């Protein structure tokens, strides 16, 4: 405000001057009093400022990484900073009046296309020098529209607004709301789906087809999908992970990648998780990653077979063909099924490489003929044989089931033939035709049977060979041999022998064991064959002489 004087330059009287001096004196005295009062007031105010302090926290919210991706559950981190102010400028008490205590932060996302899992967090105290980060878990739907949105951050806290050094504080509670911008990104984003795990069975390896789809808003190049198995029961070529690649995927486009996958034989029939990570290049040439992807697989039960003997017996020291029923226990069709030994046995062997049973549907059976040879050293016991069933899947992949048993009884050794002799009694120094009945003791037809009779002194034979064209199992025939005993034979029991060479059903030439034939030699009461030969000779000579005389009519030559 500006003040101005009211006189117009005219002279004043002394009285007026004196009156003026008096006024000036009073004014001066008043000013002195006022100045003194002002000094006292100033002193009082200064003293009060030095003994008290005040302040106000100022909380502000920020989003350091505001970009979110649709179709994911992500963490949105809100950072809270405190830009406080103070009154009376008293640094020793500054922290007391600027710290926000018992801070509660609440996130309101009603204006953005996302859902907050836990909207409210208590974070304790926030000072000027120590900002706090508050993580919020948010769900962003797959169909969230890309763009920039605002979310409200409401912060409620307590603080000391005034503090007097001699004691006493002023406590307040305050709520402030700040706005933070977030961005829903339209970058490439991916989804995994198991297309085909039908080729997977426990204990086997097979193809696994995974579909990868770009559900983001931008195309992706050089897309590499890494699958990682979370279970040691499932792997990829001996490893826990494998990588497949797709050149490009436009928004909304899908592609299939096939992985060769193996499931261990002791795995259970259940779902197994595969985690996926995608690396790609966006349209700006910047490399990106999409993690936390997953899909699942469920392998089928292990392919199983059962074996049962339908007919036939394995026998010691014999080649036998047994009939075995092969049943496909499932769960899938088995093509080109073949059966053989899973390991070598010292006394048993399969006479062919393997025996085919053809294609078997689940639950279907087929009967095969299994030729087995048991050596002479084989034991006559019940034995469980480890067998192997090989087959092909519908994808024409070779598979094996090595955990199949065939239980069979091994019968004791038996003779190839049964032999029985009749008329086997011979006089000393005589001969006789004996009959030997030969029976096929095998369970197969034998052909080209050549018999050979063996003798030793005092027995002998000039007719020791015989032949049988064929004998069916259990069939018998009779062979006749001439057998003689010498003149010096003692009356008692002796033994001749007979053995056979023959062809079995497979045309293989075999040699039988040797069979003993008991022969009884007895005293000869009459003339034996050898004792009457001289008499027969004399008789023949006499008969010749008689004929000669009759023809000459002159009598005997020496009678003249």
C-alpha positions as a printed NumPy array, in Angstrom:
array([[   0.   ,    0.   ,    0.   ],
       [   1.28 ,    3.41 ,   -0.854],
       [   0.749,    6.464,    1.289],
       [   1.057,   10.232,    0.131],
       [   1.313,   13.665,    2.058],
       [  -1.89 ,   16.048,    2.138],
       [  -0.068,   19.754,    2.239],
       [   0.187,   22.049,   -0.858],
       [   3.626,   23.722,   -0.237],
       [   2.422,   26.568,    2.056],
       [   4.495,   27.776,    5.204],
       [   3.43 ,   26.543,    8.61 ],
       [   3.399,   28.464,   11.942],
       [   5.727,   27.593,   14.839],
       [   2.785,   26.257,   16.76 ],
       [   2.05 ,   24.099,   13.922],
       [   5.597,   23.056,   13.783],
       [   5.637,   22.281,   17.485],
       [   2.478,   20.29 ,   17.112],
       [   4.131,   18.474,   14.303],
       [   7.213,   17.691,   16.358],
       [   5.036,   16.365,   19.154],
       [   3.243,   14.107,   16.718],
       [   6.54 ,   12.919,   15.307],
       [   7.782,   12.16 ,   18.8  ],
       [   4.675,   10.166,   19.598],
       [   5.021,    8.334,   16.313],
       [   8.647,    7.541,   17.061],
       [   7.804,    6.326,   20.519],
       [   4.989,    4.167,   19.119],
       [   7.346,    2.696,   16.565],
       [   9.875,    1.933,   19.307],
       [   7.169,    0.16 ,   21.3  ],
       [   6.017,   -1.722,   18.212],
       [   9.549,   -2.691,   17.318],
       [  10.163,   -3.899,   20.847],
       [   6.97 ,   -5.944,   20.746],
       [   7.911,   -7.348,   17.364],
       [  11.304,   -8.377,   18.715],
       [   9.719,  -10.205,   21.601],
       [   7.312,  -11.938,   19.212],
       [  10.149,  -12.806,   16.866],
       [  12.144,  -14.262,   19.732],
       [   9.135,  -16.297,   20.86 ],
       [   8.458,  -17.679,   17.362],
       [  12.135,  -18.587,   16.859],
       [  12.167,  -20.438,   20.143],
       [   8.985,  -22.316,   19.193],
       [  10.474,  -23.34 ,   15.749],
       [  13.554,  -24.773,   17.35 ],
       [  11.548,  -26.968,   19.752],
       [   9.01 ,  -28.58 ,   17.292],
       [   8.957,  -30.251,   13.826],
       [   6.346,  -31.361,   11.268],
       [   6.173,  -33.163,    7.952],
       [   4.021,  -34.883,    5.338],
       [   4.813,  -38.166,    3.476],
       [   3.936,  -38.112,   -0.214],
       [   3.508,  -41.636,   -1.692],
       [   3.579,  -42.129,   -5.455],
       [   3.103,  -45.362,   -7.477],
       [   5.037,  -46.539,  -10.538],
       [   5.039,  -49.688,  -12.741],
       [   8.662,  -50.463,  -13.756],
       [   7.584,  -53.283,  -16.138],
       [   4.039,  -52.464,  -17.218],
       [   3.807,  -54.819,  -20.227],
       [   1.509,  -57.84 ,  -19.858],
       [   0.779,  -60.684,  -22.277],
       [  -2.71 ,  -62.068,  -22.972],
       [  -3.468,  -65.637,  -21.953],
       [  -1.039,  -65.64 ,  -19.042],
       [  -0.927,  -65.277,  -15.298],
       [   1.816,  -62.749,  -14.612],
       [   3.242,  -60.617,  -11.831],
       [   2.639,  -56.879,  -12.084],
       [   5.081,  -55.12 ,   -9.785],
       [   4.022,  -51.722,   -8.372],
       [   6.835,  -49.623,   -6.901],
       [   5.948,  -47.128,   -4.127],
       [   8.212,  -44.102,   -3.58 ],
       [   7.942,  -41.473,   -0.783],
       [   8.63 ,  -37.845,   -1.813],
       [   7.949,  -36.327,    1.659],
       [   8.089,  -32.66 ,    2.777],
       [   8.921,  -31.123,    6.204],
       [   8.092,  -27.947,    8.152],
       [  10.389,  -25.892,   10.409],
       [  13.425,  -27.574,    8.792],
       [  14.718,  -29.669,   11.677],
       [  16.785,  -32.507,   10.162],
       [  17.234,  -34.582,   13.367],
       [  13.482,  -35.293,   13.448],
       [  12.985,  -35.568,    9.666],
       [  12.684,  -39.355,    9.411],
       [  10.081,  -39.383,   12.16 ],
       [   7.702,  -37.014,   10.41 ],
       [   8.305,  -38.193,    6.814],
       [   7.983,  -42.001,    7.118],
       [   4.687,  -43.583,    6.077],
       [   3.856,  -46.427,    8.463],
       [   1.486,  -49.398,    8.208],
       [   1.168,  -48.908,    4.487],
       [  -1.614,  -50.912,    2.784],
       [  -1.59 ,  -50.956,   -1.032],
       [  -4.663,  -51.926,   -3.011],
       [  -4.787,  -52.384,   -6.805],
       [  -8.019,  -51.57 ,   -8.641],
       [  -8.028,  -53.005,  -12.189],
       [ -11.684,  -52.429,  -13.013],
       [ -10.78 ,  -50.245,  -15.999],
       [  -8.37 ,  -52.779,  -17.523],
       [  -8.986,  -56.275,  -19.013],
       [  -7.309,  -58.221,  -16.231],
       [  -8.116,  -59.831,  -12.904],
       [  -6.102,  -59.275,   -9.729],
       [  -5.677,  -62.465,   -7.705],
       [  -4.775,  -60.712,   -4.409],
       [  -5.738,  -57.061,   -4.656],
       [  -4.472,  -55.853,   -1.249],
       [  -1.017,  -56.052,    0.347],
       [   0.375,  -54.733,    3.642],
       [   3.968,  -53.609,    3.151],
       [   4.97 ,  -52.033,    6.48 ],
       [   6.82 ,  -48.674,    6.456],
       [   8.079,  -46.649,    3.489],
       [  10.724,  -43.98 ,    4.097],
       [  12.141,  -41.382,    1.737],
       [  15.253,  -43.437,    1.091],
       [  13.732,  -46.939,    0.778],
       [  11.05 ,  -47.397,   -1.884],
       [   9.04 ,  -50.621,   -1.737],
       [   8.047,  -53.018,   -4.533],
       [   4.633,  -54.657,   -4.232],
       [   3.955,  -57.717,   -6.474],
       [   0.404,  -58.34 ,   -7.685],
       [  -0.561,  -61.584,   -9.444],
       [  -2.832,  -60.785,  -12.366],
       [  -4.652,  -62.946,  -14.93 ],
       [  -4.833,  -61.631,  -18.483],
       [  -7.448,  -63.374,  -20.679],
       [  -6.432,  -64.677,  -24.089],
       [  -8.931,  -62.372,  -25.773],
       [  -7.706,  -59.227,  -23.985],
       [  -7.512,  -56.379,  -26.475],
       [  -3.936,  -55.061,  -26.844],
       [  -3.491,  -51.442,  -25.789],
       [  -2.686,  -49.075,  -22.907],
       [  -4.86 ,  -49.069,  -19.796],
       [  -4.894,  -47.319,  -16.405],
       [  -5.137,  -49.009,  -13.028],
       [  -5.62 ,  -47.236,   -9.704],
       [  -3.24 ,  -47.8  ,   -6.794],
       [  -4.78 ,  -46.827,   -3.456],
       [  -2.319,  -46.335,   -0.574],
       [  -3.46 ,  -45.955,    3.027],
       [  -0.87 ,  -45.13 ,    5.701],
       [  -0.226,  -43.498,    9.091],
       [   2.349,  -40.813,    9.882],
       [   3.417,  -38.213,   12.493],
       [   2.463,  -34.762,   11.195],
       [   3.848,  -32.711,   14.183],
       [   6.253,  -33.483,   16.978],
       [   7.314,  -31.191,   19.854],
       [  10.765,  -31.835,   21.35 ],
       [   9.472,  -31.562,   24.869],
       [   6.892,  -34.283,   24.192],
       [   3.643,  -34.758,   22.316],
       [   2.933,  -35.86 ,   18.738],
       [   0.177,  -35.414,   16.226],
       [  -0.718,  -38.747,   14.475],
       [  -2.726,  -38.879,   11.266],
       [  -4.038,  -41.542,    8.846],
       [  -4.194,  -40.663,    5.193],
       [  -5.321,  -42.339,    1.932],
       [  -4.012,  -41.341,   -1.453],
       [  -4.824,  -42.832,   -4.883],
       [  -2.359,  -42.789,   -7.766],
       [  -2.869,  -43.937,  -11.354],
       [  -0.451,  -46.261,  -13.19 ],
       [  -0.448,  -47.092,  -16.881],
       [  -0.089,  -50.708,  -18.073],
       [   0.168,  -52.144,  -21.565],
       [  -1.477,  -55.282,  -22.951],
       [   1.08 ,  -56.484,  -25.49 ],
       [   0.278,  -58.002,  -28.882],
       [   3.649,  -59.781,  -29.172],
       [   3.785,  -63.423,  -30.359],
       [   2.389,  -65.796,  -27.793],
       [   2.018,  -69.548,  -27.99 ],
       [  -0.182,  -72.417,  -26.884],
       [   0.783,  -76.14 ,  -26.849],
       [  -1.574,  -79.053,  -27.487],
       [  -0.835,  -82.783,  -27.591],
       [  -2.11 ,  -83.97 ,  -30.974],
       [  -1.114,  -87.638,  -30.968],
       [   0.467,  -89.746,  -28.234],
       [  -1.064,  -93.009,  -29.485],
       [   2.379,  -94.273,  -30.478],
       [   3.561,  -94.259,  -26.874],
       [   3.448,  -97.41 ,  -24.77 ],
       [   5.158,  -98.228,  -21.517],
       [   8.491,  -99.913,  -22.122],
       [   8.722,  -98.648,  -25.693],
       [   9.607,  -95.584,  -27.757],
       [   7.424,  -93.935,  -30.348],
       [   6.382,  -90.675,  -32.015],
       [   4.783,  -87.842,  -30.06 ],
       [   3.132,  -85.015,  -32.04 ],
       [   2.729,  -81.572,  -30.421],
       [   0.832,  -78.646,  -31.949],
       [   2.214,  -75.153,  -31.386],
       [  -0.137,  -72.242,  -32.095],
       [   0.669,  -68.521,  -32.218],
       [  -2.175,  -66.877,  -30.276],
       [  -0.449,  -63.469,  -30.156],
       [  -0.991,  -60.454,  -32.377],
       [   2.296,  -60.498,  -34.298],
       [   4.022,  -63.071,  -36.512],
       [   7.016,  -65.022,  -35.205],
       [  10.052,  -66.303,  -37.098],
       [  12.627,  -68.972,  -36.201],
       [  10.269,  -70.546,  -33.694],
       [  12.075,  -73.159,  -31.555],
       [   9.993,  -75.267,  -29.155],
       [  11.927,  -76.941,  -26.348],
       [  10.073,  -79.724,  -24.524],
       [  11.304,  -80.811,  -21.117],
       [  10.008,  -83.899,  -19.308],
       [   9.308,  -83.453,  -15.617],
       [   9.529,  -87.22 ,  -14.977],
       [  12.496,  -89.568,  -15.27 ],
       [  10.076,  -92.149,  -16.693],
       [   9.704,  -90.181,  -19.945],
       [  12.58 ,  -89.02 ,  -22.129],
       [  13.732,  -88.061,  -25.603],
       [  16.482,  -90.239,  -27.089],
       [  18.027,  -90.741,  -23.67 ],
       [  17.687,  -87.073,  -22.683],
       [  15.121,  -85.204,  -20.608],
       [  14.517,  -82.568,  -23.285],
       [  14.383,  -82.099,  -27.039],
       [  13.934,  -79.147,  -29.421],
       [  11.774,  -78.849,  -32.54 ],
       [  11.628,  -75.924,  -34.976],
       [   9.129,  -74.078,  -37.2  ],
       [  10.206,  -71.399,  -39.694],
       [   7.295,  -68.971,  -39.252],
       [   3.971,  -68.743,  -37.442],
       [   1.508,  -65.987,  -38.3  ],
       [  -1.058,  -64.856,  -35.696],
       [  -3.614,  -67.647,  -35.329],
       [  -1.459,  -70.145,  -37.275],
       [  -0.54 ,  -73.579,  -35.87 ],
       [   2.072,  -76.186,  -36.801],
       [   2.849,  -79.726,  -35.663],
       [   6.224,  -80.97 ,  -34.409],
       [   6.965,  -84.672,  -33.831],
       [   9.372,  -85.847,  -31.125],
       [  10.75 ,  -89.379,  -30.688],
       [   9.767,  -90.19 ,  -27.118],
       [  10.565,  -93.173,  -24.884],
       [   8.71 ,  -94.44 ,  -21.81 ],
       [  10.521,  -96.703,  -19.341],
       [   9.23 , -100.194,  -18.659],
       [   8.599,  -99.482,  -14.954],
       [   6.488,  -96.389,  -15.638],
       [   2.883,  -96.215,  -14.467],
       [  -0.146,  -95.662,  -16.673],
       [  -0.932,  -91.996,  -15.915],
       [  -0.548,  -88.439,  -17.216],
       [   2.996,  -87.079,  -17.552],
       [   3.724,  -83.338,  -17.833],
       [   5.938,  -81.791,  -20.482],
       [   7.027,  -78.17 ,  -19.979],
       [   7.59 ,  -76.02 ,  -23.041],
       [   9.68 ,  -72.94 ,  -23.802],
       [   9.458,  -71.088,  -27.123],
       [  12.217,  -68.891,  -28.503],
       [  11.359,  -66.716,  -31.507],
       [  12.195,  -63.549,  -33.449],
       [   9.563,  -60.791,  -33.705],
       [   8.955,  -58.569,  -36.785],
       [  11.516,  -56.033,  -35.494],
       [  14.231,  -58.697,  -35.403],
       [  14.247,  -58.814,  -31.612],
       [  14.521,  -62.221,  -29.965],
       [  11.79 ,  -63.161,  -27.533],
       [  10.8  ,  -66.007,  -25.237],
       [   7.49 ,  -67.45 ,  -24.128],
       [   7.868,  -69.615,  -21.036],
       [   5.592,  -71.456,  -18.619],
       [   3.999,  -73.479,  -21.423],
       [   2.986,  -77.067,  -20.812],
       [   1.149,  -80.064,  -22.211],
       [   0.63 ,  -83.657,  -21.135],
       [   0.873,  -87.208,  -22.444],
       [  -0.568,  -90.516,  -21.261],
       [   1.197,  -93.636,  -22.588],
       [  -0.755,  -96.836,  -23.081],
       [  -0.099,  -99.914,  -20.992],
       [   2.784, -102.149,  -21.958],
       [   2.015, -104.583,  -24.789],
       [   1.599, -108.049,  -23.326],
       [   1.47 , -111.644,  -24.561],
       [   0.82 , -114.999,  -22.925],
       [   1.989, -118.481,  -23.992],
       [   0.429, -121.885,  -23.274],
       [   1.342, -125.38 ,  -24.47 ],
       [  -1.587, -126.939,  -26.311],
       [  -0.031, -130.267,  -27.286],
       [   3.315, -132.052,  -27.233],
       [   6.013, -132.766,  -24.683],
       [   9.65 , -131.757,  -24.587],
       [  11.682, -134.886,  -23.922],
       [  15.299, -135.517,  -22.948],
       [  17.553, -136.459,  -25.873],
       [  14.833, -135.843,  -28.404],
       [  13.749, -133.331,  -30.987],
       [  10.1  , -132.537,  -30.354],
       [   7.558, -130.241,  -31.936],
       [   5.154, -128.768,  -29.4  ],
       [   2.076, -126.696,  -30.164],
       [   2.014, -123.334,  -28.372],
       [  -0.921, -120.917,  -28.167],
       [   0.157, -117.248,  -28.42 ],
       [  -2.366, -114.689,  -27.087],
       [  -2.144, -110.928,  -27.575],
       [  -3.164, -109.485,  -24.197],
       [  -3.252, -105.956,  -25.675],
       [  -3.798, -103.14 ,  -25.456],
       [  -3.129, -102.8  ,  -29.214],
       [  -2.938, -104.867,  -32.383],
       [   0.379, -106.65 ,  -32.907],
       [   1.489, -107.256,  -36.492],
       [   3.891, -109.957,  -37.73 ],
       [   4.088, -111.681,  -34.346],
       [   6.992, -114.147,  -34.053],
       [   8.176, -116.319,  -31.176],
       [  11.662, -117.486,  -30.174],
       [  13.915, -118.017,  -27.139],
       [  14.837, -114.862,  -25.225],
       [  18.205, -116.386,  -24.25 ],
       [  20.373, -119.427,  -24.852],
       [  19.947, -122.648,  -22.873],
       [  22.811, -125.186,  -22.613],
       [  20.553, -128.244,  -22.941],
       [  17.688, -126.846,  -25.043],
       [  17.613, -125.176,  -28.425],
       [  15.039, -123.98 ,  -30.889],
       [  15.433, -125.782,  -34.197],
       [  14.358, -122.71 ,  -36.217],
       [  15.173, -119.022,  -35.893],
       [  11.636, -118.01 ,  -34.939],
       [   8.061, -119.129,  -35.485],
       [   5.475, -116.743,  -36.944],
       [   1.996, -116.294,  -35.487],
       [   0.824, -113.621,  -37.948],
       [  -1.156, -110.538,  -36.926],
       [  -3.076, -110.667,  -33.652],
       [  -5.774, -108.24 ,  -32.553],
       [  -6.144, -107.489,  -28.853],
       [  -7.36 , -110.685,  -27.16 ],
       [  -6.783, -112.826,  -30.26 ],
       [  -4.8  , -116.091,  -30.141],
       [  -2.945, -118.268,  -32.639],
       [  -1.383, -121.731,  -32.303],
       [   2.143, -122.3  ,  -33.62 ],
       [   4.378, -125.365,  -33.88 ],
       [   7.592, -124.89 ,  -31.936],
       [  10.383, -127.419,  -32.68 ],
       [  12.641, -127.882,  -29.645],
       [  15.606, -130.189,  -29.178],
       [  16.662, -131.364,  -25.708],
       [  20.123, -132.832,  -25.283],
       [  20.909, -136.079,  -23.465],
       [  22.159, -133.944,  -20.531],
       [  18.824, -132.19 ,  -20.076],
       [  17.054, -132.713,  -16.76 ],
       [  13.585, -134.227,  -16.608],
       [  11.965, -131.384,  -14.634],
       [   9.282, -128.736,  -15.055],
       [  10.995, -125.703,  -16.539],
       [  10.033, -122.087,  -17.182],
       [  11.508, -120.903,  -20.472],
       [  12.194, -117.218,  -21.097],
       [  10.609, -116.433,  -24.445],
       [  10.671, -113.379,  -26.685],
       [   7.718, -112.175,  -28.734],
       [   8.623, -109.788,  -31.514],
       [   6.   , -107.79 ,  -33.41 ],
       [   5.399, -104.614,  -35.396],
       [   3.192, -101.684,  -34.46 ],
       [   0.656, -100.093,  -36.798],
       [   3.403,  -97.56 ,  -37.565],
       [   5.546, -100.522,  -38.787],
       [   8.038, -100.126,  -35.951],
       [   9.727, -103.272,  -34.597],
       [   8.975, -104.026,  -30.945],
       [   9.869, -106.834,  -28.506],
       [   8.27 , -108.319,  -25.422],
       [  11.08 , -110.09 ,  -23.573],
       [   9.103, -110.721,  -20.402],
       [   7.114, -113.794,  -21.499],
       [   7.402, -117.264,  -19.949],
       [   6.539, -120.693,  -21.316],
       [   6.188, -123.349,  -18.623],
       [   6.812, -126.896,  -19.871],
       [   7.523, -130.268,  -18.312],
       [  10.613, -132.01 ,  -19.711],
       [   9.89 , -135.723,  -19.87 ],
       [  12.536, -138.385,  -19.239],
       [  14.416, -139.867,  -22.143],
       [  12.648, -142.672,  -24.045],
       [  13.81 , -145.234,  -26.6  ],
       [  13.153, -144.638,  -30.276],
       [  11.762, -148.181,  -30.661],
       [  10.383, -150.979,  -28.583],
       [  11.882, -154.346,  -29.551],
       [  10.607, -157.852,  -28.668],
       [  12.011, -161.171,  -29.989],
       [  10.171, -164.486,  -30.404],
       [  11.494, -168.011,  -31.234],
       [  14.831, -166.919,  -29.774],
       [  15.847, -170.425,  -28.591],
       [  18.597, -172.196,  -30.587],
       [  20.183, -175.593,  -30.186],
       [  23.953, -176.065,  -30.009],
       [  25.48 , -176.425,  -33.448],
       [  22.234, -175.413,  -35.175],
       [  20.497, -172.389,  -36.708],
       [  17.012, -170.933,  -36.561],
       [  14.852, -168.107,  -37.932],
       [  13.914, -165.677,  -35.164],
       [  11.234, -162.975,  -35.291],
       [  11.785, -159.471,  -33.874],
       [   8.778, -157.188,  -33.422],
       [   9.748, -153.497,  -33.88 ],
       [   7.406, -150.717,  -32.575],
       [   7.783, -146.975,  -33.252],
       [   8.062, -145.409,  -29.774],
       [   8.242, -141.817,  -31.027],
       [   5.379, -139.352,  -31.484],
       [   6.12 , -138.902,  -35.169],
       [   6.231, -141.067,  -38.267],
       [   9.664, -142.603,  -38.965],
       [  10.729, -143.67 ,  -42.465],
       [  13.528, -145.567,  -44.208],
       [  14.214, -147.642,  -41.136],
       [  17.295, -149.827,  -41.63 ],
       [  17.813, -152.558,  -39.025],
       [  21.19 , -154.122,  -38.297],
       [  21.536, -157.32 ,  -36.225],
       [  24.757, -157.715,  -34.271],
       [  26.152, -161.001,  -32.936],
       [  29.262, -162.327,  -31.232],
       [  30.602, -165.853,  -30.597],
       [  29.072, -168.345,  -30.2  ],
       [  26.193, -166.653,  -32.07 ],
       [  26.387, -165.79 ,  -35.713],
       [  24.128, -164.66 ,  -38.558],
       [  24.516, -164.567,  -42.324],
       [  21.235, -162.603,  -42.58 ],
       [  21.694, -159.558,  -40.306],
       [  20.012, -156.709,  -42.236],
       [  16.379, -155.623,  -42.375],
       [  14.346, -152.727,  -43.798],
       [  11.068, -151.053,  -42.844],
       [   9.634, -148.441,  -45.173],
       [   7.807, -146.455,  -42.467],
       [   6.222, -146.706,  -39.043],
       [   3.605, -144.379,  -37.642],
       [   3.677, -143.528,  -33.929],
       [   2.885, -146.718,  -32.002],
       [   2.832, -148.886,  -35.156],
       [   4.613, -152.263,  -35.114],
       [   6.054, -154.677,  -37.696],
       [   8.079, -157.91 ,  -37.596],
       [  11.573, -158.541,  -38.949],
       [  12.927, -162.117,  -39.468],
       [  16.618, -162.969,  -39.069],
       [  18.503, -166.291,  -39.263],
       [  20.561, -166.904,  -36.141],
       [  22.917, -169.839,  -35.468],
       [  24.932, -171.2  ,  -32.564],
       [  28.291, -172.903,  -33.08 ],
       [  29.081, -176.466,  -31.974],
       [  31.19 , -175.272,  -29.085],
       [  28.434, -173.113,  -27.667],
       [  27.545, -173.807,  -24.088],
       [  23.878, -174.203,  -23.299],
       [  22.964, -170.871,  -21.617],
       [  21.669, -167.42 ,  -22.346],
       [  23.39 , -165.11 ,  -24.792],
       [  22.573, -161.707,  -26.277],
       [  22.355, -160.456,  -29.81 ],
       [  21.911, -156.725,  -30.506],
       [  19.937, -154.637,  -32.975],
       [  19.989, -150.948,  -33.855],
       [  18.291, -148.732,  -36.433],
       [  19.127, -145.877,  -38.734],
       [  16.011, -143.879,  -39.75 ],
       [  14.676, -140.563,  -41.026],
       [  12.489, -138.392,  -38.776],
       [   9.592, -136.194,  -39.907],
       [  11.963, -133.393,  -40.954],
       [  13.941, -135.835,  -43.122],
       [  16.905, -135.77 ,  -40.783],
       [  18.87 , -139.035,  -40.582],
       [  18.994, -140.36 ,  -37.03 ],
       [  20.656, -143.295,  -35.28 ],
       [  18.82 , -145.142,  -32.547],
       [  20.219, -146.633,  -29.406],
       [  21.279, -150.319,  -29.44 ],
       [  18.765, -152.86 ,  -28.108],
       [  19.746, -156.193,  -26.561],
       [  17.918, -159.371,  -27.695],
       [  18.146, -162.337,  -25.284],
       [  18.938, -165.676,  -27.039],
       [  18.787, -168.987,  -25.261],
       [  21.161, -171.794,  -26.474],
       [  20.105, -175.332,  -25.501],
       [  21.476, -178.896,  -25.813],
       [  20.604, -180.333,  -29.209],
       [  18.894, -183.798,  -28.678],
       [  18.717, -184.55 ,  -32.385],
       [  21.084, -184.012,  -35.227],
       [  21.831, -180.505,  -35.768],
       [  22.302, -178.875,  -39.087],
       [  26.066, -179.1  ,  -38.877],
       [  26.174, -182.748,  -37.533],
       [  24.051, -184.244,  -40.295],
       [  25.914, -182.663,  -43.173],
       [  28.462, -185.584,  -43.429],
       [  25.675, -188.163,  -43.494],
       [  23.845, -186.218,  -46.128],
       [  27.032, -186.208,  -48.178],
       [  27.499, -190.005,  -47.873],
       [  23.911, -190.527,  -48.892],
       [  24.319, -188.375,  -51.948],
       [  27.454, -190.293,  -52.97 ],
       [  25.623, -193.631,  -52.585],
       [  22.742, -192.43 ,  -54.639],
       [  25.091, -191.349,  -57.379],
       [  26.8  , -194.752,  -57.473],
       [  23.501, -196.547,  -57.741],
       [  22.441, -194.468,  -60.695],
       [  25.746, -195.092,  -62.41 ],
       [  25.521, -198.925,  -62.026],
       [  22.038, -199.   ,  -63.36 ],
       [  23.05 , -197.081,  -66.407],
       [  26.159, -199.311,  -67.129],
       [  24.534, -202.652,  -66.339],
       [  27.929, -204.193,  -65.533],
       [  27.945, -203.854,  -61.776],
       [  30.375, -201.873,  -59.764],
       [  33.751, -201.093,  -61.286],
       [  35.687, -202.687,  -58.493],
       [  33.604, -205.939,  -58.675],
       [  35.215, -207.194,  -61.878]])
